[in-house]
Structure formats: C-alpha cells, structure tokens
Amino acid sequence: MSGDSDTEGSQPSEAQSAGLQDFDVCNFFTPEDLAAVGVSGPGEPEDTVDFEPGCNFRGEAMDLTLFKAPEDPFDQYMSQGNFGEVNPFEVNGRKAAVGVTAGSEGQGICSTFLDAAGGTVIVTVTGDSRDSVDACGEAKKVAERIEPRLPA
C-alpha cells in the first residue's frame, strides 16, 4: 500500500518538472501582442538550436522571435557567459534581464530573458537594419507585456 502513495506523491513533481515543455512558442502571442510591435503571424518555427525551440514573427522594421529553454533555469542560463552586455531587472517580481549575445553588439539584435516555470523564456528583437528600432527597448516592452501570462 505504501508503494501506491509514493507513486502518487511523485506525480505532482513530474507534472511540475514539465515546466516549459508544453509552452507553445508559436501560439503564445496574441494578435494584440504582435500588432503592438508591428509584426504579424503566423510565426515560423525557428529551430536552429534544438534545445532552445523558437518561433519567428516578421514585421516591416523588425522581427520578433520567442524562444524557450525548458532545461535551463534562469540563473544558470544567465551565468553561461554568452553575453556582450546584460542588464538584470524585474517584472512583477519575476527575474528578468535584457542582453545582447557576444558578437551581436551594435547589430540591432537584443533579447529579454525571463524566469519561467524553472526554465527561461527569451524574447529576441532583430531590427531590419542596425538603427531601424531600439531592439533592447522593444524586447523589454514585449517582455513586460507578456509577463503576466507566463507560467510561474
């Protein structure tokens, strides 16, 4: 009998560990989210890095890509040292950061990283030209807009 209760006890932790596995990067943004930054759907899957699936939405002045890193807790993700610059901040008590990956400085590409469900959600803005948009400002704006709907 005690074996049954052990099994039941492990199920919630398995469900919790699913974290971002079911987070749908292509269907998370609402039409209002996309319109607010001037991009449109449907998104195109972006799977250059298989452990960090994403979805790209194109616009006139910029592209917006939403990635998830389900296996990488926020603090671990941010400590990998892949950044040319990074500025931590918080959104409603959730850990976040704005950063530019090393080698991408000055190219109109910037990402916001958010702590979500034991992993990391990444919002990347890529300007059509170096100066077409404030990529970091736009990435932060999107992150602040979607934060209330992200898994805890």
C-alpha positions in Angstrom: 0.0 0.0 0.0 2.7 2.5 0.9 4.2 2.0 -2.6 1.0 3.4 -4.1 1.2 6.6 -2.0 4.9 7.0 -3.1 3.8 6.8 -6.7 1.0 9.3 -6.2 3.5 11.6 -4.4 5.9 11.6 -7.4 3.3 12.5 -10.0 2.9 16.2 -9.0 6.6 16.7 -9.1 6.7 15.1 -12.6 3.9 17.5 -13.7 5.8 20.4 -12.3 9.1 19.4 -14.0 7.3 19.6 -17.3 7.7 23.3 -16.8 8.0 24.9 -20.3 7.7 21.6 -22.2 4.2 22.5 -23.3 4.8 26.2 -23.7 3.8 26.9 -27.3 6.2 29.5 -28.7 4.2 29.8 -32.0 0.8 30.3 -30.4 1.6 32.3 -27.2 1.5 35.8 -28.6 -2.0 37.3 -29.0 -2.8 39.3 -32.2 -2.7 42.4 -30.0 0.9 41.5 -28.8 2.0 41.2 -32.4 0.3 44.3 -33.5 1.7 46.3 -30.6 5.3 45.8 -32.0 4.4 45.8 -35.7 4.9 42.2 -36.6 2.4 39.6 -37.8 1.7 35.9 -37.7 1.6 33.1 -38.2 5.0 32.5 -36.7 7.6 30.4 -38.4 9.3 27.7 -36.3 12.9 28.6 -35.5 14.8 25.5 -34.6 18.5 26.4 -35.2 19.2 25.3 -31.6 17.3 22.1 -30.9 17.3 22.6 -27.1 16.0 26.1 -27.5 13.0 26.0 -29.8 11.6 29.3 -31.0 9.1 30.9 -33.3 9.8 34.0 -35.5 7.3 36.7 -36.5 8.2 39.1 -39.2 7.5 42.8 -39.4 8.4 45.8 -41.5 11.1 47.3 -39.2 11.9 44.3 -37.1 11.4 40.6 -36.5 10.3 39.2 -33.1 11.3 35.7 -32.0 10.1 33.9 -28.9 12.3 31.1 -27.6 12.1 28.7 -24.7 14.9 27.0 -22.8 13.0 24.5 -20.7 16.1 22.8 -19.4 17.9 25.9 -18.4 16.8 27.7 -15.1 17.1 31.4 -15.4 20.1 31.9 -13.1 22.0 29.1 -14.9 21.1 30.5 -18.3 22.3 34.0 -17.4 25.6 32.6 -15.9 26.7 30.9 -19.2 28.7 34.0 -20.2 27.4 34.2 -23.7 26.7 37.9 -23.4 28.4 41.0 -24.6 26.2 43.0 -22.3 23.4 42.2 -19.9 21.2 44.3 -17.6 19.1 42.5 -14.9 15.7 43.8 -13.9 12.5 42.5 -12.5 8.9 42.4 -13.9 6.3 42.0 -11.2 8.8 40.2 -9.0 9.9 37.9 -11.8 13.6 37.8 -12.6 14.5 39.1 -16.0 17.4 40.6 -18.0 18.0 42.5 -21.2 21.1 41.3 -23.0 23.0 41.2 -26.3 24.8 37.9 -27.1 28.6 38.2 -27.5 29.4 39.1 -31.1 26.0 40.7 -31.8 26.7 44.1 -30.2 25.7 47.0 -32.3 23.8 44.9 -34.9 20.3 45.8 -33.9 19.7 42.5 -32.1 18.7 42.3 -28.4 16.9 39.8 -26.2 15.0 39.9 -22.9 15.2 36.8 -20.7 12.5 35.8 -18.3 12.4 33.3 -15.5 9.5 31.0 -16.2 8.5 27.5 -14.8 12.0 26.5 -13.9 13.3 27.4 -17.4 13.9 30.6 -19.4 11.7 32.3 -21.9 13.6 34.5 -24.4 12.1 37.4 -26.5 14.5 38.4 -29.3 14.1 41.5 -31.4 16.1 41.8 -34.6 15.9 45.1 -36.4 15.9 45.1 -40.2 18.8 47.5 -40.0 21.2 48.4 -37.2 19.2 51.6 -36.4 15.7 50.7 -37.5 14.4 50.1 -34.0 15.6 50.2 -30.4 15.9 46.4 -30.2 16.5 46.3 -26.4 13.7 48.7 -25.7 11.3 46.7 -27.9 12.4 43.4 -26.4 11.8 44.7 -22.9 8.5 46.2 -23.8 7.3 42.8 -25.2 8.6 41.0 -22.1 6.7 43.4 -19.8 3.6 42.9 -21.9 3.6 39.1 -21.8 5.0 38.5 -18.3 1.6 38.2 -16.5 0.7 35.3 -18.9 3.9 33.3 -18.5 3.9 30.2 -16.3 5.3 30.8 -12.8 
